[in-house]
Amino acid sequence: MPGRFDGRVAIVSGAGRGIGKAIATRLAAEGASVLLFSRTESELQTVAAEIEASGGAVHYVVADASKEDDVVRAVAAAEEKFGAPADIFIANAGWYPFIKLDDVTLDQWNEIIAVNLTSAFLAVKAVTPGIVKAGKGGRIVLISSISGPRTGLSGYAPYTAAKAGLQGFVKTAAVELAKHKISINTVLPGNIYTEALASLPNGYVEETVKAIPAGTLGDVSDIAEAVAYLVAAGPFTTGAEIVVDGAQSLPESHFAEF
């Protein structure tokens, strides 16, 4: 059976595990040829092998999403491998170390901003020329967070600043790219169960679940579903935000049962 994304070429950054892995697997399952990239080759090898075993078309490059030359190289590798320029880019690279504001150095601030915000800018800059030249439109999805755009989170000032910045960036980018039939949207995950979340301080997960009206953490497949929706949607859906958080960020959500 033909997939929704047959003939499409997708690039997914931060694709070695967690949300990025789920997104890449979902797009490949629906027919897209997928270029994976992240900084950890062993993880990329595992994801690529799983996609290939399921019959998907996949390739990977080891690259840093916060480095311009690396992102340009990843975009070029996708076209070289699959014979067409990428028309889908999922900017999923992220990093959220716990550092209280008083302890954050300028170097740490700049590095966290680079991974979480500058990487999205570099993705858009690198992929749009090929989409514009092909003339068929494209889809860009930035993985943001409820932290920053919707909520504050102690110990994560650089991360929340970066994610809030994504929301401003996507609005202007949507206006500028619309004439090329390129949509750009964001998905804002809440607390999704990943290896990174599980590594947070003891008790974090248990206390977090208490604050989620849905009564559970989200699954990486929830984010992949939202991304697939935006990739399948037409170009008129642009500049949008999809919050996937089990109602955690809604005002007064702790009164939901009353």
C-alpha positions in Angstrom: 0.0 0.0 0.0 1.4 3.4 -0.9 2.4 5.6 2.0 1.4 9.2 2.5 5.0 10.3 2.1 6.1 8.2 -0.8 8.6 10.1 -3.0 9.4 12.6 -0.2 12.8 13.1 1.3 13.0 14.0 5.0 15.8 15.0 7.3 15.6 14.5 11.0 18.1 16.0 13.4 18.6 14.6 16.8 17.5 11.3 15.3 19.6 8.9 17.4 17.0 8.2 20.1 13.9 9.3 21.9 11.6 11.7 20.0 13.9 12.0 17.0 14.0 8.3 16.6 10.3 8.0 16.8 9.7 10.8 14.2 12.2 9.3 11.8 10.7 5.8 12.1 7.2 7.2 11.6 8.1 9.1 8.4 10.0 6.1 7.0 7.0 3.8 7.7 4.8 6.1 5.7 7.1 6.1 2.7 9.6 8.9 3.1 13.3 8.4 2.5 14.9 9.6 5.7 18.3 11.1 6.4 19.2 10.9 10.1 21.8 13.0 11.8 23.1 13.5 15.3 26.5 13.5 17.0 26.5 9.9 18.1 27.2 7.4 15.4 26.4 4.3 17.4 22.8 5.5 18.0 22.4 6.4 14.3 23.5 3.0 13.3 20.9 1.3 15.5 18.1 3.5 14.3 19.1 3.1 10.6 19.3 -0.7 11.0 15.8 -0.8 12.5 14.3 1.3 9.7 16.0 -0.8 7.1 14.8 -4.0 8.7 11.2 -2.6 8.3 11.8 -1.9 4.7 12.4 1.8 4.9 14.8 3.9 2.9 17.4 5.5 5.3 20.8 7.0 5.4 22.7 8.7 8.2 25.5 11.2 8.7 27.3 12.2 11.9 26.8 15.9 12.3 26.2 18.6 14.9 23.0 20.5 14.4 24.5 23.7 15.9 27.3 23.8 13.3 26.5 25.4 10.0 28.9 23.4 7.9 27.5 20.1 9.4 23.9 21.0 8.6 24.8 22.0 5.1 26.6 18.7 4.7 23.6 16.8 6.0 21.3 18.5 3.5 23.7 17.7 0.6 24.0 14.1 1.7 20.2 13.6 1.6 20.1 14.8 -2.0 23.1 12.8 -3.0 21.8 9.6 -1.4 18.1 9.8 -2.5 18.4 11.7 -5.8 16.2 14.6 -4.8 16.5 17.6 -2.5 14.9 17.2 0.9 11.4 18.7 1.1 10.9 17.8 4.8 13.1 18.9 7.7 12.3 18.0 11.3 14.5 20.1 13.6 14.6 18.0 16.7 18.1 18.6 18.2 17.9 19.6 21.8 19.8 19.7 25.0 18.6 20.7 28.5 21.2 20.5 31.2 20.1 21.5 34.7 21.9 24.7 35.7 20.5 27.3 38.1 20.6 30.9 36.7 23.2 32.0 39.2 25.6 29.3 38.0 25.1 29.6 34.2 28.3 30.9 32.5 28.1 32.8 29.2 29.8 29.9 27.4 27.1 27.5 28.7 24.3 29.9 27.8 25.7 30.3 24.2 26.1 26.5 23.8 22.6 25.7 25.0 21.1 28.5 22.8 23.1 27.2 19.8 21.8 23.6 20.2 18.2 24.5 20.9 17.6 27.7 18.8 20.4 28.4 16.4 20.1 24.8 15.1 16.6 25.5 13.9 17.8 28.7 12.1 20.6 26.7 10.4 18.1 24.0 9.4 15.8 26.5 7.7 18.7 28.3 6.0 20.2 25.0 4.7 17.0 23.2 3.4 15.0 26.0 1.9 17.1 26.8 -1.2 16.6 23.2 -2.5 12.8 23.3 -1.8 12.5 26.7 -3.5 14.4 25.5 -6.6 12.3 22.3 -6.9 9.2 24.5 -6.8 6.9 21.9 -5.1 6.8 23.3 -1.6 8.0 21.7 1.6 7.4 21.1 5.3 9.5 22.2 8.2 8.7 21.2 11.7 10.6 22.5 14.8 10.4 20.6 18.0 10.0 23.1 20.8 8.7 22.5 24.3 6.0 23.8 26.7 8.9 25.0 28.8 9.5 28.6 27.7 6.5 29.2 25.4 4.0 28.1 28.0 5.7 27.5 31.4 8.8 28.4 33.4 11.1 25.7 34.7 13.6 26.4 37.5 17.2 25.4 36.5 16.6 25.6 32.8 16.8 29.3 31.9 18.9 29.0 28.7 16.7 26.1 27.5 13.4 27.9 28.1 14.8 31.1 26.5 15.8 29.1 23.4 12.4 27.3 23.1 10.5 30.6 23.6 12.7 32.0 20.8 11.7 29.3 18.5 8.1 30.5 18.6 9.1 34.0 17.6 11.3 32.7 14.8 8.7 30.4 13.3 6.2 33.2 13.0 8.5 35.4 10.9 9.8 32.4 8.9 6.2 31.3 8.1 5.4 34.8 6.7 8.6 34.8 4.5 8.3 31.2 3.3 4.6 31.0 2.6 5.0 32.3 -1.0 7.1 29.2 -1.7 4.5 26.8 -0.4 6.8 26.0 2.5 5.0 25.5 5.8 6.9 25.8 9.1 5.3 24.9 12.3 6.2 23.9 15.9 5.3 21.0 18.1 5.5 21.7 21.8 6.0 18.5 23.8 5.2 18.3 27.5 6.8 15.6 29.6 7.5 12.7 27.3 9.0 9.6 28.6 12.5 9.3 27.1 15.9 8.3 28.4 16.8 11.9 29.0 13.7 12.4 31.2 14.3 9.2 33.1 17.8 10.5 33.9 16.5 13.6 35.8 16.7 13.8 39.6 15.0 11.2 41.7 11.3 11.9 42.2 11.0 14.2 39.2 8.9 11.9 37.1 6.6 11.0 39.9 6.0 14.6 40.9 5.5 15.6 37.2 2.8 13.0 36.6 0.8 14.5 39.5 0.7 17.8 37.5 -0.6 16.3 34.3 -4.4 16.1 34.1 -4.0 13.1 31.7 -2.4 11.2 34.6 0.6 9.9 32.7 3.7 11.0 30.8 3.4 11.2 27.0 5.0 8.7 24.7 7.4 9.5 21.9 4.8 8.2 19.4 2.5 11.1 20.5 5.1 13.6 19.1 5.6 11.6 16.0 1.9 11.6 15.4 1.8 15.4 15.6 4.7 15.8 13.3 3.2 13.4 10.7 0.0 15.5 10.8 1.9 18.7 10.0 3.9 17.0 7.3 0.7 15.8 5.7 -1.1 19.1 6.0 -1.2 21.5 3.1 0.9 24.7 3.0 -1.9 26.8 4.3 -1.2 25.3 7.8 1.8 27.4 8.7 3.1 29.3 11.7 1.0 27.0 13.9 1.8 25.4 17.3 0.6 22.0 18.4 0.9 21.4 22.2 1.2 17.8 23.1 1.2 17.7 26.9 -1.8 16.0 28.4 -3.2 19.4 29.3 -0.3 20.1 31.7 0.3 23.7 30.6 -3.4 24.8 30.7 -4.2 27.5 33.2 -5.9 26.2 36.3 -5.6 22.6 35.0 -5.2 21.4 38.6 -8.9 22.2 39.0 -9.9 20.0 36.1 -11.7 17.5 38.2 -14.1 20.0 39.8 
